[in-house]
Amino acid sequence: MQTANRTLAADPYNMIITGVGGQGNVLASRVVGNMLMEKGFRITIGETFGASQRGGSVMSHLRVSGHTDVSPQIPKGNAHLIMSLEPTEALRVLKDYGNQEACVLCNMRPIHAMSVISGETQYPEAAQIKQWIRGLAQKAWFLNATEAAMAMGNPIFGNIMLVGALAATGLLPLDRDSFAKVVARMVPGDKIEQNMTAFDKGAALIGDGD
């Protein structure tokens, strides 16, 4: 492992990756953590699950430091970055862990809870979600990663696309080379090319998003 070669915006840098069960955000946290370890950073990951197998909330706390190990739980109100695979999950996490300096990277494909499906509650309009997030964060990117992943033939690639998008924001020292090293260790050989394509398509979404 090399020595950490880039200064973080804060140390520790606090990132939350969130979504619902089945979207692959736990894998995304492992990938991002391993990419940062390739750069020499120390990583601590803590996870919370809310009936994840039934589409409940799943949240990974990822803390990054250049010199020390820290506790796995991010204090409330202290997230620097929230990466969400589902729009209302971004809001939920931002409400508890965000602040006016936080950044948000959000996939805009909604997943409806049973209360929405049954008509008991109403899912917010996309424009309203964006307005709320922008009001609670310093900067936000809104991406259609699931649609791009479906065009590749599998919506699960949305999580890797968000990793590529995160790298393209420049918020953390993440790059294609470190992703290639990590994915080669984590997926079967015949899946590497697809994952690289998903990473590249996700990075391109930063230029297309709003």
N, C-alpha and C positions, 0 to 999 in steps of 0.2 A: 504494500500500500504506500502511495506517495504521501508527502506532507501536504496539508491543505494549502492550496496555492491561490486562493482568492478570498478577499475579505467579505464577510457576510454583512448585510444591511444591519443586522443585530446578532448578538451572540449571547444566548442561544437564539436561533431563528425558529419561530414557532409556526408550523404549518398543520392544517387539518384537512384531510381528504375524507369527504363524506359522500354518501349515496344511500341506496337501499339494497337489501339483500339480492344478490344475483347480478349486480352491475360490475363487480370486479374491482371495487375500490381498495380492498385489502391487498390484492395483487399489485395495484398501482402504488400503494404505499411502500411495498417491498421493493418494487422496481426503483422508485425515486430514492429510497434509502440506500440501496446498493449502488446507484449511480453516484450519490454523494460520497459514499465510502470509497469509491474509486478515486475520488479527488482528495482523499485524505481526511475527510470530516468525520467526526464522531456522531453517531445517530442513535437516538432512542425512540422507540415506537411503542405507543400504548393504544389499545383498541377498546371500543365499546360496541356491543351488539344489542339491537332491540328486535327480537324475533326475526332475525335476518333471513331465515329460510322462508318466511312468509312475506317477504317484501318489506320488513321493518327497517328502521334506520341503522346504518352501520357507519361508524366514525373512527378514523385512525388519527391519533395525535403523533406527529412526526417532529422531533426537536433536533436541530442541527447545531453543532458547535465545532469550532476549530481547535479547541484545546481541552475540553472537559466533558465528562458524562453528566447528564442532568436527569431529573425525575421524568417519568414518561407522561405525566399529566400536565397539560398546558393550563395555567391559571385562567380563570374566566376573565374575559376582556383583554387578553394578551396575545391573540393570534395575529401574526403578520400576514398570513396568506391562507385563504380558504379555497380549496379546489373541490368543486361539487359536481357529481354526475347527475344530479337531479335538482331542478330549480328551487322547490320549496325547502329542500334540505339545506341549500345554501343560506336561505333566510333563517332557518331554525338555528343553525350553527352561528351565523353572524350575530344574531340577537344575543347569544350567550357569550361568545368568545371574541367577537369583533370589536373594533374601535375605529375612529375616524382616520387612522393611518393604515388600516388593513387593505389588502388587495383581494379581489375575488375573481376566480376563473370558473365559469359556470357553463355546464352543458344544459341546453334549454329543452331537452326532451322530457316532458312530464311523465311521471308514473303515478297513476291515480290510486289513492287508498280506497279501501272498501266503502268508507263513508261517502266518498265522492261518487263511486260507482253506483251506490244505492240511492243517491240523490239527497242524502242527509246534509251534506255540505257541498260547497261549490269551490272548484279549483280556480285560483286567481288567473286572470288573463296574463299573457306573457309580458305585455307592455307594463302592467302594474308591478309584476315581479321585478322587472328591470329597474323601474323607478324606485322601488323600495330599496333594492340592493345598492343602487347608486347613492341613495341618501344616507346609507349606513357605512359606506366604504370610501376609501380614497380613490381607488381605481378599480374598474371591473371590465372583464372581457366576457362576452356572451357568445357561445359557439354551438353549432348544430353538429356535434360530434357523432351522435347516434345515427343521424341520417347519412353522414359520410361513411360510417362503419357499415351500415346496411348496404351501401353501394358496393362495398368490398365483399359482401355476402354474409357478414356475421356482425350483429350489433355489439357483441362483447368487445370488439376492437375499439369501442368508444373510450374505454379506460386508457388504452395505450395512446390513442389520439390526444387525450388530454395531457398525457405525459409529454408528448411531442410539443403540444401547444405551450405547456409550462416552460419547456426549454427555450422556446422562441420568445417568451416574454423577457428573458434576461434577469428575472427576479432571483434566480438561484444559478450557481455554476453547473449547469447541466448541458450536455452536448450529445451529438449523435454518436461520437466515438464511445463515450462511456455507456450509452444505451446499448450499442452493439455488443460490448463486452458482457454486460449484465444479461441481456436477453439470450446470449449464447449459452449461458450457464443455467437459465431458468426454464427454457422451453425446448421441446424436441427439435432436432435439426431441420426437419421438414417444415417447421412453423416459423423459423427465423425470418425468412424473406417477407412473409406476410406481416410480421410484427414490425419489421423495419419500414415497410410501406405505410403501415398505420401511423408510425411515429412521424414520418415525413409528411403525411397528409394532415396530421394534427398540427404540426408546426406551420403549415401553410394556412391553416384556419385562422391564425392570429392576424394575418393580413386581410382576411375576408370578414372577420367578426366585427361586432359593434360594441 
